[in-house]
Amino acid sequence: VKFVAADKEGNQIVCLLFGKALEYKPLITGNGTIEVIGAVELNEWNNKSNIQIKVREIS
């Protein structure tokens, strides 16, 4: 199961595999947004920046 996530400004995404961050990439979309079906807080990010990460599953 893979997920994509963006910060609340939609500036970055992270690929998640079973809840673990694999890598960070710039978020590049046509309209600057991603579809969101849920939200999780990724502890590594929140400890540094208090960002709530919105996640949707991609299969």
HTML snippet that shows the backbone in 3Dmol.js (N, CA, C, O; Angstrom):
<script src="https://3Dmol.org/build/3Dmol-min.js"></script>
<div id="view" style="width:600px;height:400px;position:relative"></div>
<script>
const pdb = `
ATOM      1  N   VAL A   1       0.850  -1.184   0.000  1.00  0.00           N
ATOM      2  CA  VAL A   1       0.000   0.000   0.000  1.00  0.00           C
ATOM      3  C   VAL A   1       0.885   1.234   0.000  1.00  0.00           C
ATOM      4  O   VAL A   1       1.773   1.367   0.842  1.00  0.00           O
ATOM      5  N   LYS A   2       0.645   2.133  -0.942  1.00  0.00           N
ATOM      6  CA  LYS A   2       1.407   3.367  -1.016  1.00  0.00           C
ATOM      7  C   LYS A   2       0.476   4.545  -0.796  1.00  0.00           C
ATOM      8  O   LYS A   2      -0.705   4.501  -1.141  1.00  0.00           O
ATOM      9  N   PHE A   3       1.033   5.605  -0.211  1.00  0.00           N
ATOM     10  CA  PHE A   3       0.274   6.825   0.012  1.00  0.00           C
ATOM     11  C   PHE A   3       1.082   8.010  -0.474  1.00  0.00           C
ATOM     12  O   PHE A   3       2.310   7.960  -0.528  1.00  0.00           O
ATOM     13  N   VAL A   4       0.387   9.070  -0.826  1.00  0.00           N
ATOM     14  CA  VAL A   4       1.041  10.353  -1.047  1.00  0.00           C
ATOM     15  C   VAL A   4       0.474  11.335  -0.046  1.00  0.00           C
ATOM     16  O   VAL A   4      -0.707  11.269   0.296  1.00  0.00           O
ATOM     17  N   ALA A   5       1.304  12.240   0.421  1.00  0.00           N
ATOM     18  CA  ALA A   5       0.870  13.197   1.435  1.00  0.00           C
ATOM     19  C   ALA A   5       1.423  14.564   1.113  1.00  0.00           C
ATOM     20  O   ALA A   5       2.483  14.694   0.501  1.00  0.00           O
ATOM     21  N   ALA A   6       0.686  15.595   1.537  1.00  0.00           N
ATOM     22  CA  ALA A   6       1.114  16.974   1.332  1.00  0.00           C
ATOM     23  C   ALA A   6       1.003  17.714   2.649  1.00  0.00           C
ATOM     24  O   ALA A   6       0.151  17.395   3.478  1.00  0.00           O
ATOM     25  N   ASP A   7       1.858  18.698   2.843  1.00  0.00           N
ATOM     26  CA  ASP A   7       1.662  19.566   3.991  1.00  0.00           C
ATOM     27  C   ASP A   7       0.438  20.433   3.741  1.00  0.00           C
ATOM     28  O   ASP A   7      -0.122  20.421   2.645  1.00  0.00           O
ATOM     29  N   LYS A   8       0.021  21.190   4.762  1.00  0.00           N
ATOM     30  CA  LYS A   8      -1.244  21.903   4.643  1.00  0.00           C
ATOM     31  C   LYS A   8      -1.200  22.984   3.578  1.00  0.00           C
ATOM     32  O   LYS A   8      -2.248  23.422   3.102  1.00  0.00           O
ATOM     33  N   GLU A   9       0.008  23.428   3.190  1.00  0.00           N
ATOM     34  CA  GLU A   9       0.120  24.355   2.077  1.00  0.00           C
ATOM     35  C   GLU A   9       0.225  23.629   0.736  1.00  0.00           C
ATOM     36  O   GLU A   9       0.204  24.266  -0.317  1.00  0.00           O
ATOM     37  N   GLY A  10       0.336  22.302   0.773  1.00  0.00           N
ATOM     38  CA  GLY A  10       0.453  21.555  -0.465  1.00  0.00           C
ATOM     39  C   GLY A  10       1.815  21.683  -1.111  1.00  0.00           C
ATOM     40  O   GLY A  10       1.933  21.537  -2.327  1.00  0.00           O
ATOM     41  N   ASN A  11       2.862  21.957  -0.315  1.00  0.00           N
ATOM     42  CA  ASN A  11       4.168  22.226  -0.889  1.00  0.00           C
ATOM     43  C   ASN A  11       5.010  20.976  -1.095  1.00  0.00           C
ATOM     44  O   ASN A  11       5.825  20.930  -2.017  1.00  0.00           O
ATOM     45  N   GLN A  12       4.829  19.962  -0.257  1.00  0.00           N
ATOM     46  CA  GLN A  12       5.659  18.773  -0.351  1.00  0.00           C
ATOM     47  C   GLN A  12       4.789  17.544  -0.246  1.00  0.00           C
ATOM     48  O   GLN A  12       3.701  17.582   0.327  1.00  0.00           O
ATOM     49  N   ILE A  13       5.281  16.447  -0.808  1.00  0.00           N
ATOM     50  CA  ILE A  13       4.639  15.162  -0.591  1.00  0.00           C
ATOM     51  C   ILE A  13       5.679  14.183  -0.079  1.00  0.00           C
ATOM     52  O   ILE A  13       6.882  14.381  -0.249  1.00  0.00           O
ATOM     53  N   VAL A  14       5.196  13.131   0.546  1.00  0.00           N
ATOM     54  CA  VAL A  14       6.075  12.062   1.003  1.00  0.00           C
ATOM     55  C   VAL A  14       5.408  10.751   0.628  1.00  0.00           C
ATOM     56  O   VAL A  14       4.194  10.600   0.764  1.00  0.00           O
ATOM     57  N   CYS A  15       6.210   9.801   0.154  1.00  0.00           N
ATOM     58  CA  CYS A  15       5.687   8.469  -0.128  1.00  0.00           C
ATOM     59  C   CYS A  15       5.723   7.660   1.163  1.00  0.00           C
ATOM     60  O   CYS A  15       6.762   7.567   1.816  1.00  0.00           O
ATOM     61  N   LEU A  16       4.600   7.086   1.522  1.00  0.00           N
ATOM     62  CA  LEU A  16       4.517   6.302   2.744  1.00  0.00           C
ATOM     63  C   LEU A  16       4.269   4.844   2.391  1.00  0.00           C
ATOM     64  O   LEU A  16       3.449   4.533   1.526  1.00  0.00           O
ATOM     65  N   LEU A  17       4.981   3.962   3.065  1.00  0.00           N
ATOM     66  CA  LEU A  17       4.754   2.527   2.904  1.00  0.00           C
ATOM     67  C   LEU A  17       4.539   1.943   4.280  1.00  0.00           C
ATOM     68  O   LEU A  17       5.462   1.918   5.094  1.00  0.00           O
ATOM     69  N   PHE A  18       3.318   1.465   4.557  1.00  0.00           N
ATOM     70  CA  PHE A  18       2.964   0.938   5.861  1.00  0.00           C
ATOM     71  C   PHE A  18       3.273   1.945   6.966  1.00  0.00           C
ATOM     72  O   PHE A  18       3.747   1.580   8.042  1.00  0.00           O
ATOM     73  N   GLY A  19       2.996   3.221   6.682  1.00  0.00           N
ATOM     74  CA  GLY A  19       3.120   4.260   7.683  1.00  0.00           C
ATOM     75  C   GLY A  19       4.521   4.805   7.868  1.00  0.00           C
ATOM     76  O   GLY A  19       4.740   5.649   8.738  1.00  0.00           O
ATOM     77  N   LYS A  20       5.488   4.341   7.063  1.00  0.00           N
ATOM     78  CA  LYS A  20       6.850   4.837   7.222  1.00  0.00           C
ATOM     79  C   LYS A  20       7.211   5.726   6.040  1.00  0.00           C
ATOM     80  O   LYS A  20       6.914   5.409   4.888  1.00  0.00           O
ATOM     81  N   ALA A  21       7.852   6.834   6.347  1.00  0.00           N
ATOM     82  CA  ALA A  21       8.244   7.778   5.299  1.00  0.00           C
ATOM     83  C   ALA A  21       9.408   7.203   4.508  1.00  0.00           C
ATOM     84  O   ALA A  21      10.408   6.777   5.086  1.00  0.00           O
ATOM     85  N   LEU A  22       9.277   7.190   3.190  1.00  0.00           N
ATOM     86  CA  LEU A  22      10.330   6.658   2.342  1.00  0.00           C
ATOM     87  C   LEU A  22      11.169   7.763   1.724  1.00  0.00           C
ATOM     88  O   LEU A  22      12.398   7.695   1.731  1.00  0.00           O
ATOM     89  N   GLU A  23      10.507   8.779   1.190  1.00  0.00           N
ATOM     90  CA  GLU A  23      11.260   9.867   0.573  1.00  0.00           C
ATOM     91  C   GLU A  23      10.374  11.088   0.433  1.00  0.00           C
ATOM     92  O   GLU A  23       9.147  10.994   0.474  1.00  0.00           O
ATOM     93  N   TYR A  24      11.016  12.241   0.268  1.00  0.00           N
ATOM     94  CA  TYR A  24      10.310  13.499   0.081  1.00  0.00           C
ATOM     95  C   TYR A  24      10.519  13.974  -1.352  1.00  0.00           C
ATOM     96  O   TYR A  24      11.595  13.797  -1.924  1.00  0.00           O
ATOM     97  N   LYS A  25       9.493  14.570  -1.919  1.00  0.00           N
ATOM     98  CA  LYS A  25       9.560  15.090  -3.275  1.00  0.00           C
ATOM     99  C   LYS A  25       8.818  16.421  -3.313  1.00  0.00           C
ATOM    100  O   LYS A  25       7.969  16.672  -2.458  1.00  0.00           O
ATOM    101  N   PRO A  26       9.118  17.273  -4.281  1.00  0.00           N
ATOM    102  CA  PRO A  26       8.271  18.451  -4.498  1.00  0.00           C
ATOM    103  C   PRO A  26       6.896  18.003  -4.985  1.00  0.00           C
ATOM    104  O   PRO A  26       6.770  17.026  -5.723  1.00  0.00           O
ATOM    105  N   LEU A  27       5.875  18.734  -4.562  1.00  0.00           N
ATOM    106  CA  LEU A  27       4.522  18.452  -5.042  1.00  0.00           C
ATOM    107  C   LEU A  27       4.303  19.233  -6.334  1.00  0.00           C
ATOM    108  O   LEU A  27       4.311  20.464  -6.339  1.00  0.00           O
ATOM    109  N   ILE A  28       4.111  18.510  -7.411  1.00  0.00           N
ATOM    110  CA  ILE A  28       3.873  19.149  -8.703  1.00  0.00           C
ATOM    111  C   ILE A  28       2.575  18.593  -9.258  1.00  0.00           C
ATOM    112  O   ILE A  28       2.495  17.426  -9.641  1.00  0.00           O
ATOM    113  N   THR A  29       1.547  19.455  -9.296  1.00  0.00           N
ATOM    114  CA  THR A  29       0.275  19.056  -9.886  1.00  0.00           C
ATOM    115  C   THR A  29      -0.230  20.184 -10.767  1.00  0.00           C
ATOM    116  O   THR A  29       0.273  21.305 -10.708  1.00  0.00           O
ATOM    117  N   GLY A  30      -1.216  19.883 -11.573  1.00  0.00           N
ATOM    118  CA  GLY A  30      -1.739  20.885 -12.492  1.00  0.00           C
ATOM    119  C   GLY A  30      -2.316  22.086 -11.782  1.00  0.00           C
ATOM    120  O   GLY A  30      -2.094  23.225 -12.192  1.00  0.00           O
ATOM    121  N   ASN A  31      -3.075  21.832 -10.694  1.00  0.00           N
ATOM    122  CA  ASN A  31      -3.729  22.949 -10.019  1.00  0.00           C
ATOM    123  C   ASN A  31      -3.187  23.167  -8.614  1.00  0.00           C
ATOM    124  O   ASN A  31      -3.762  23.935  -7.843  1.00  0.00           O
ATOM    125  N   GLY A  32      -2.079  22.497  -8.271  1.00  0.00           N
ATOM    126  CA  GLY A  32      -1.462  22.718  -6.972  1.00  0.00           C
ATOM    127  C   GLY A  32      -2.139  22.027  -5.813  1.00  0.00           C
ATOM    128  O   GLY A  32      -1.836  22.318  -4.656  1.00  0.00           O
ATOM    129  N   THR A  33      -3.067  21.100  -6.107  1.00  0.00           N
ATOM    130  CA  THR A  33      -3.746  20.400  -5.028  1.00  0.00           C
ATOM    131  C   THR A  33      -3.692  18.899  -5.263  1.00  0.00           C
ATOM    132  O   THR A  33      -3.409  18.437  -6.368  1.00  0.00           O
ATOM    133  N   ILE A  34      -3.971  18.143  -4.198  1.00  0.00           N
ATOM    134  CA  ILE A  34      -4.118  16.712  -4.330  1.00  0.00           C
ATOM    135  C   ILE A  34      -5.440  16.300  -3.713  1.00  0.00           C
ATOM    136  O   ILE A  34      -5.965  16.980  -2.831  1.00  0.00           O
ATOM    137  N   GLU A  35      -5.974  15.180  -4.181  1.00  0.00           N
ATOM    138  CA  GLU A  35      -7.191  14.637  -3.594  1.00  0.00           C
ATOM    139  C   GLU A  35      -6.865  14.046  -2.234  1.00  0.00           C
ATOM    140  O   GLU A  35      -5.862  13.350  -2.073  1.00  0.00           O
ATOM    141  N   VAL A  36      -7.704  14.322  -1.271  1.00  0.00           N
ATOM    142  CA  VAL A  36      -7.464  13.862   0.096  1.00  0.00           C
ATOM    143  C   VAL A  36      -8.653  13.038   0.552  1.00  0.00           C
ATOM    144  O   VAL A  36      -9.797  13.484   0.465  1.00  0.00           O
ATOM    145  N   ILE A  37      -8.377  11.813   1.047  1.00  0.00           N
ATOM    146  CA  ILE A  37      -9.448  10.993   1.602  1.00  0.00           C
ATOM    147  C   ILE A  37      -9.293  10.768   3.093  1.00  0.00           C
ATOM    148  O   ILE A  37     -10.159  10.162   3.726  1.00  0.00           O
ATOM    149  N   GLY A  38      -8.181  11.257   3.666  1.00  0.00           N
ATOM    150  CA  GLY A  38      -7.980  11.097   5.095  1.00  0.00           C
ATOM    151  C   GLY A  38      -6.837  11.975   5.542  1.00  0.00           C
ATOM    152  O   GLY A  38      -6.178  12.614   4.721  1.00  0.00           O
ATOM    153  N   ALA A  39      -6.600  12.011   6.836  1.00  0.00           N
ATOM    154  CA  ALA A  39      -5.505  12.823   7.358  1.00  0.00           C
ATOM    155  C   ALA A  39      -4.821  12.060   8.481  1.00  0.00           C
ATOM    156  O   ALA A  39      -5.474  11.446   9.324  1.00  0.00           O
ATOM    157  N   VAL A  40      -3.493  12.111   8.475  1.00  0.00           N
ATOM    158  CA  VAL A  40      -2.718  11.512   9.554  1.00  0.00           C
ATOM    159  C   VAL A  40      -1.647  12.503   9.981  1.00  0.00           C
ATOM    160  O   VAL A  40      -1.309  13.428   9.244  1.00  0.00           O
ATOM    161  N   GLU A  41      -1.123  12.298  11.169  1.00  0.00           N
ATOM    162  CA  GLU A  41      -0.014  13.112  11.632  1.00  0.00           C
ATOM    163  C   GLU A  41       1.230  12.245  11.636  1.00  0.00           C
ATOM    164  O   GLU A  41       1.275  11.208  12.299  1.00  0.00           O
ATOM    165  N   LEU A  42       2.232  12.673  10.899  1.00  0.00           N
ATOM    166  CA  LEU A  42       3.484  11.938  10.812  1.00  0.00           C
ATOM    167  C   LEU A  42       4.429  12.492  11.872  1.00  0.00           C
ATOM    168  O   LEU A  42       4.823  13.656  11.813  1.00  0.00           O
ATOM    169  N   ASN A  43       4.792  11.651  12.845  1.00  0.00           N
ATOM    170  CA  ASN A  43       5.491  12.142  14.036  1.00  0.00           C
ATOM    171  C   ASN A  43       6.791  12.850  13.699  1.00  0.00           C
ATOM    172  O   ASN A  43       7.109  13.870  14.310  1.00  0.00           O
ATOM    173  N   GLU A  44       7.551  12.329  12.739  1.00  0.00           N
ATOM    174  CA  GLU A  44       8.829  12.949  12.419  1.00  0.00           C
ATOM    175  C   GLU A  44       8.627  14.387  11.956  1.00  0.00           C
ATOM    176  O   GLU A  44       9.383  15.280  12.340  1.00  0.00           O
ATOM    177  N   TRP A  45       7.612  14.609  11.135  1.00  0.00           N
ATOM    178  CA  TRP A  45       7.340  15.966  10.663  1.00  0.00           C
ATOM    179  C   TRP A  45       6.818  16.835  11.791  1.00  0.00           C
ATOM    180  O   TRP A  45       7.254  17.974  11.959  1.00  0.00           O
ATOM    181  N   ASN A  46       5.877  16.295  12.572  1.00  0.00           N
ATOM    182  CA  ASN A  46       5.231  17.108  13.595  1.00  0.00           C
ATOM    183  C   ASN A  46       6.201  17.529  14.684  1.00  0.00           C
ATOM    184  O   ASN A  46       6.076  18.621  15.238  1.00  0.00           O
ATOM    185  N   ASN A  47       7.163  16.678  14.995  1.00  0.00           N
ATOM    186  CA  ASN A  47       8.137  17.040  16.020  1.00  0.00           C
ATOM    187  C   ASN A  47       8.961  18.242  15.582  1.00  0.00           C
ATOM    188  O   ASN A  47       9.447  19.002  16.420  1.00  0.00           O
ATOM    189  N   LYS A  48       9.121  18.417  14.273  1.00  0.00           N
ATOM    190  CA  LYS A  48       9.953  19.501  13.772  1.00  0.00           C
ATOM    191  C   LYS A  48       9.129  20.717  13.364  1.00  0.00           C
ATOM    192  O   LYS A  48       9.584  21.850  13.518  1.00  0.00           O
ATOM    193  N   SER A  49       7.930  20.497  12.848  1.00  0.00           N
ATOM    194  CA  SER A  49       7.233  21.608  12.201  1.00  0.00           C
ATOM    195  C   SER A  49       5.739  21.690  12.511  1.00  0.00           C
ATOM    196  O   SER A  49       5.064  22.600  12.030  1.00  0.00           O
ATOM    197  N   ASN A  50       5.214  20.760  13.303  1.00  0.00           N
ATOM    198  CA  ASN A  50       3.783  20.766  13.621  1.00  0.00           C
ATOM    199  C   ASN A  50       2.906  20.775  12.378  1.00  0.00           C
ATOM    200  O   ASN A  50       1.886  21.463  12.335  1.00  0.00           O
ATOM    201  N   ILE A  51       3.303  20.015  11.371  1.00  0.00           N
ATOM    202  CA  ILE A  51       2.511  19.949  10.148  1.00  0.00           C
ATOM    203  C   ILE A  51       1.585  18.744  10.227  1.00  0.00           C
ATOM    204  O   ILE A  51       2.024  17.632  10.521  1.00  0.00           O
ATOM    205  N   GLN A  52       0.305  18.970   9.965  1.00  0.00           N
ATOM    206  CA  GLN A  52      -0.619  17.854   9.822  1.00  0.00           C
ATOM    207  C   GLN A  52      -0.616  17.445   8.357  1.00  0.00           C
ATOM    208  O   GLN A  52      -0.816  18.272   7.467  1.00  0.00           O
ATOM    209  N   ILE A  53      -0.390  16.168   8.121  1.00  0.00           N
ATOM    210  CA  ILE A  53      -0.228  15.679   6.756  1.00  0.00           C
ATOM    211  C   ILE A  53      -1.518  15.024   6.294  1.00  0.00           C
ATOM    212  O   ILE A  53      -2.066  14.158   6.976  1.00  0.00           O
ATOM    213  N   LYS A  54      -1.996  15.439   5.138  1.00  0.00           N
ATOM    214  CA  LYS A  54      -3.188  14.855   4.551  1.00  0.00           C
ATOM    215  C   LYS A  54      -2.765  13.770   3.568  1.00  0.00           C
ATOM    216  O   LYS A  54      -1.844  13.969   2.777  1.00  0.00           O
ATOM    217  N   VAL A  55      -3.429  12.638   3.617  1.00  0.00           N
ATOM    218  CA  VAL A  55      -2.982  11.459   2.874  1.00  0.00           C
ATOM    219  C   VAL A  55      -4.113  10.894   2.043  1.00  0.00           C
ATOM    220  O   VAL A  55      -5.268  10.870   2.469  1.00  0.00           O
ATOM    221  N   ARG A  56      -3.762  10.437   0.839  1.00  0.00           N
ATOM    222  CA  ARG A  56      -4.696   9.632   0.066  1.00  0.00           C
ATOM    223  C   ARG A  56      -3.962   8.406  -0.454  1.00  0.00           C
ATOM    224  O   ARG A  56      -2.760   8.452  -0.716  1.00  0.00           O
ATOM    225  N   GLU A  57      -4.700   7.311  -0.600  1.00  0.00           N
ATOM    226  CA  GLU A  57      -4.096   6.078  -1.075  1.00  0.00           C
ATOM    227  C   GLU A  57      -3.989   6.121  -2.589  1.00  0.00           C
ATOM    228  O   GLU A  57      -4.910   6.568  -3.273  1.00  0.00           O
ATOM    229  N   ILE A  58      -2.857   5.652  -3.113  1.00  0.00           N
ATOM    230  CA  ILE A  58      -2.704   5.489  -4.554  1.00  0.00           C
ATOM    231  C   ILE A  58      -2.323   4.050  -4.823  1.00  0.00           C
ATOM    232  O   ILE A  58      -1.389   3.522  -4.219  1.00  0.00           O
ATOM    233  N   SER A  59      -3.058   3.407  -5.745  1.00  0.00           N
ATOM    234  CA  SER A  59      -2.773   2.003  -6.021  1.00  0.00           C
ATOM    235  C   SER A  59      -2.626   1.779  -7.512  1.00  0.00           C
ATOM    236  O   SER A  59      -2.382   0.653  -7.946  1.00  0.00           O
TER     237      SER A  59
END
`;
const viewer = $3Dmol.createViewer("view");
viewer.addModel(pdb, "pdb");
viewer.setStyle({}, {cartoon: {color: "spectrum"}});
viewer.zoomTo();
viewer.render();
</script>
